[in-house]
């Protein structure tokens, strides 16, 4: 197993909102000093709902994978797509929303 690359205590963070499956979400992104994504935070606009718990847990799993060296584009391409080729899941939609931000271009 690859060792975990910890994020600096002070780091760039940005947040924005997006929609998936007609539900609103807030996506927070923490970055390493070189601009790589190192963590994400997801919360649903329906606070305390089961979808918010799923969103938070998905963000934790993705953050752990990124901190252990997983490539965001590899993860993105491995996730399930819907019949139109778009993301079928919340985490896929979050990654697409993140990568569509101008500052987030690799």
Secondary structure, DSSP 8 states (H G I E B T S, - for coil): --------SS--EEEEEEEETTEEEEEEEEE-TTS-EEEEEEEESSTTSHHHHHHHHHHHHHHHHHHTT--HHHHHHHS-B-TTSSB-SHHHHHHHHHHTSGGG--
